[in-house]
Structures are given as structure tokens and as C-alpha cells.
Amino acid sequence: MKRRINPLGRDLLLALLFFAVLLFLPPLLRAAFGRASVSYLSLGINALVLATLALSWDLLARTGQLSLAHAAFTGAGAYSTAILLRMADVPLWLGIPLGGVVAALLALALGSVTLRLYGIYFAIATLAFTEVLKTVVQELPTKIAGGAPGMNVTALFRPALAPGMERWELAFVRNQGYFWAYAVLLLIAVVISVFIQRSRLRSAFTAIRTNELVAGVMGVNPARLKLLAFVLSSFVAGTLGAVEAHRLGSVSPDGAFAVSTTVLALVTPIFGGLYTTVGPILGALVLAGLEETLKRTFADGYLIGYGIVLVASILFMPRGLVGLLSGVARRLRRHGGDLEGGMSSARAIADEPFTAPEETP
């Protein structure tokens, strides 16, 4: 008798294998490309940041809520770790998770008031919260938050130039540390996503997204579960913002609370595939590479080309890249007995619920 594989265990194993690949990627890039590996590693960092940001936003989107406050939570995490370091000399290893905790507490307070709103009303409320939080930070005393210009933040990784080491090698070691830090953060987001997808929360979130009133009649508590998703999403975003503050070396209101952060958090999972674990990651990998290519091709107008590609993809791929790959896999399975063995990887992509997007109600 064939033993059935536990879906949760399988998904966690896939997540750990993906994490192991990320750990070994920097040394492989250095061995293969030498000096150019610094640029490739920077591109990888951008992709990991975007993937974590997108997946954290998708956690809340699964309940049907359109949040425009993601920049508020990344900014809150960045400023929290910077202020804790300046005022209380909190060590970096503690200040970074505390940035996520502060963002989660803000989400708890905001969500308790706004999560009973629906659709565009909730979106407007969260966008207003971002602007309010930005103004509050700007008005804080300069000795606390630096005012409008912002404040400097200690780097998380500060490797020393050893004898015989070239400067590009020093830059590589620094980037490698940040790459691994973001890989850990992405792993945390993936584990949270997998547990949601393989628990009763998935059905509850889907019911809330489909019809909140009916979900309430069926015994689901929409307000409590939406608040849970909001807090988890904000914790990941806040922790990401804290790490970003240390990588960039400074925080400012305009940079930390930039609307572009929210836009990227929203567009990437739509492009990759909503309500999935792999979709936001796949979308981030493609968009990070696409953006870099457009930057090198169109030095001044690359954002126009970037926007055109995104609009076209949303129009012609309503279920994202994962939905497109799932459709291709289904067609190939339908047409082919001879392709059965070669399509095992495509079947893995189409497997619910770890990757395949649900239909948007």
C-alpha cells in the first residue's frame, strides 16, 4: 500500500530545499563570475527583498482586503530599529525583530478600527494611515528621529579589508551577508504562508474573501481572522524594513514611507499569482530581472517600459505567471501520454494549494 505524503511536510521540505539553494548561491556566483558576481548578488538581493515584500502583502490579500499601508509598516520597522539603536543602544540582533513587533502592534491598532471597512474604503483608510505616520515621524524631535532629513543607521555587516583582499571582494562579502539575511526573512514568510495554506485558515480566508456575511453564518469570525492576517503581514513587512534600514545606512520619511513600496508590494503578487506561496516569489524574480534589463536598455525611460509590461501582463494573464504555467501544464497533460514522464515538474507547479492560484471571486 502506497504511503501518502503529508502535504504540509512536503511543502516545508520544498521551502527548506529552496532556502538551501539560496545559501549556496553566493559562493557559486563568486566562483563562476568573479568580480561581476557583486552585481549579480545585488540583483539577487533586490529579488529577495521584492519577494518578501510581495509575499507579506499577499498574506492579507487572501482575506480579500486591499491594503495600501505596506509602506507604513516597512517604514515603521525601519524607524523603530533606528530609534532603538540611537536612544537605547539596542543591539542589532534584537532591534531588527523589534521593528517587526512594532509594525505588528501598529497593524493591530489600525486593524481593530479599519478592518470592518470594505473594499475601497479600507484601501483609502490604510493609505491615509501611511501619510499620517509619515507626518508624525517628521514632526518628532530631531534628536529622536532626525526630522525631515532622516538619520543614519549602523550597517548590519561591516567586513574589514584584509591584507591581499581586493575591494570588490569586500563588497561581495558585505552583499553576501545581506543576501543570507534576506533569505532567512523570506524563509520565515514562506513558512507562515505554507502553514496558512495547509491549515483550516486557508478555507476560512477563502470564505471571507468570497462572502464575508456567509462566512460569519458558517462560524468563521471574519474580524478576528482578518486582524490575524493583517498582523502577520505587517510583522514580516516591518522586519524587512528594519533590515533595509541597516543595509542602506540611513532612513528618511520620504524614503521609508514611499508609496512606490506599496505599489511594488501590490503589483508583484498580481503578476506572479495571487493567493499562493510561489506566485509572489516567481513574480519578484521575473520583475527584478526585467527592471534591471530595462534600466540598462532605457537609461531614462525604463519606468515607462516597465509599466507597459506590467499592464500587458495583468490584462493577458489575470491569474498571473503561476496560472499561465498551470494552464500550459494542463494542456500538455491533456495532449500527451508520451509527455507524462517529462511533465512531472509542470505538475508540481500546478499542485494546489502550495502554488496554484485560486479563482478570484
Secondary structure as UniProt FT lines:
FT   HELIX           7..33
FT   HELIX           34..36
FT   HELIX           37..61
FT   TURN            62..64
FT   HELIX           70..88
FT   HELIX           92..114
FT   TURN            115..116
FT   HELIX           119..139
FT   HELIX           142..145
FT   TURN            147..149
FT   STRAND          151..152
FT   TURN            163..164
FT   HELIX           167..197
FT   HELIX           200..210
FT   HELIX           212..217
FT   TURN            218..219
FT   HELIX           222..248
FT   STRAND          250..251
FT   HELIX           253..256
FT   HELIX           259..272
FT   TURN            274..275
FT   HELIX           278..297
FT   TURN            299..301
FT   HELIX           302..316
FT   TURN            318..319
FT   HELIX           320..335
FT   TURN            338..340
FT   HELIX           341..343
FT   HELIX           344..350
FT   TURN            352..355
//
